[in-house]
Amino acid sequence: MSLKHAVLAALLEGEASGYDLAKIFDVSVANFWAATPQQLYRELDRLSEAGLIAARVVEQERRPNKRMFSLTPEGRRDLDAFTSVAPRPTAVRDELMVQVQACDGGDTEAVRGFVARHMEVSRDKLARYERLRQWLLGGRDEETYLREAERVGPYLTLMRGRLLEEENLRWGERVLAVLDARIAAGPGGGGDGLGVTPAPTLR
């Protein structure tokens, strides 16, 4: 997948400016596809040149004119074709996981701090996701919304982001408990590492 399809999917919400799209990405898309505002604006130019989105200039008093973007029929066909093809497996590269993997031979207390910081980020994200969730629901309960809403895709991706951050917190709490116990036990508290059975090959 490319940023292209994330932008096209975001425009299913309706016409939006580059600034609007940057806010959409920051609030609701970032949990599954990260992009900087600069990347978004470059992509918008490419999609406009390719005829997948249409751009119009809106004149504003006392403010710079802005461009508003919307999906074209060709863009909707491209998005339809994209959703009909099986996605590629997700490639995970997580630096924190490498640090946790190596904590026994490194600075365990520093790694503990990184995990705690990661949990704070997850808490912040959960708070933002909950605000967005309440805005989407608009006073309805979840089942009513999922049954009656015109579009459910944004809510389903938000649900995935919330579950991911909740799992990050559960994992972090367990990691902190384990590392705190080992730090309290002092050197050698975790065993000498001898006689370890080789890990199985995962397929």
GITA-V56608 format. One line per field, one symbol per residue. phi: phi as a letter, one per 20 degrees, with the letter a starting at -180 (. if undefined). burial: + if it has 9 or more other ideal C-beta (glycine too) atoms within 8 Angstrom, else -. A space follows every 50 residues. Layout:
phi=???
burial=???
This chain:
phi=.dggfffgfffffpgbeffgffffffeddffcbebegffffffffffffe necdccedfcemcffceddbfegffffffffffedfffgfedccffffff geffdceffffgffffffffffffffffffffffffflnefgffgfedff cdggffffgffffffffgfffffffffffffffffngnfdnememefgff eec
burial=--++++++++++---+++--++-++-+++++-+-+---+++-++-+++-- -++-+--+-------+++++++--++-++--+-------------+--++ -++--+-+--++-+++-++--++-++-+++-++--++-------++--+- ---++-++-+++-+++-++--++-++--+++++----------------- ---
